[in-house]
């Protein structure tokens, strides 16, 4: 479904500890914009009735049924954009306008 890199998984675990959210899942969301690009969201959440649970690099990820087709084959990474400036990015074959997008 979705791949989380080792770097992203490590940062997600750090963020989970800092937010005291170790007992929650990482929710990934996506929606198609009018121009065809995909807008992404992420945060810690509880499982809902319309969620699918996936595991990548030891991170349990929730994806709502409505988002799963947009996220299929995507990769979530955590990269250094500029010296000392790190960000999560999605690389997604389903996003024809923006193959890589910061979150």
Long-range contacts (C-beta under 8 A, 24 or more apart in sequence): 1-52, 1-54, 1-56, 1-63, 1-68, 1-71, 1-72, 2-28, 2-54, 2-56, 2-61, 2-63, 2-71, 2-72, 2-73, 2-74, 2-75, 2-76, 3-56, 3-74, 3-75, 3-76, 4-56, 4-57, 4-59, 4-61, 4-75, 4-76, 5-57, 5-75, 5-76, 5-77, 5-78, 6-57, 7-77, 7-78, 7-79, 8-57, 8-59, 8-76, 8-77, 8-78, 8-88, 9-56, 9-57, 9-58, 9-59, 10-78, 11-78, 11-86, 11-88, 12-59, 13-58, 13-59, 15-44, 16-44, 19-44, 25-53, 25-60, 25-61, 25-62, 26-59, 26-60, 26-61, 26-62, 27-51, 27-61, 27-62, 27-63, 27-64, 28-61, 28-62, 28-63, 28-67, 28-71, 28-76, 29-63, 29-64, 29-67, 30-67, 30-70, 30-71, 30-74, 30-92, 31-67, 31-70, 32-70, 35-97, 36-96, 36-97, 37-95, 37-97, 37-98, 37-101, 38-70, 38-90, 38-92, 38-94, 38-95, 38-98, 38-101, 40-90, 40-101, 40-103, 41-103, 42-76, 42-88, 42-103, 69-94, 70-94, 70-95
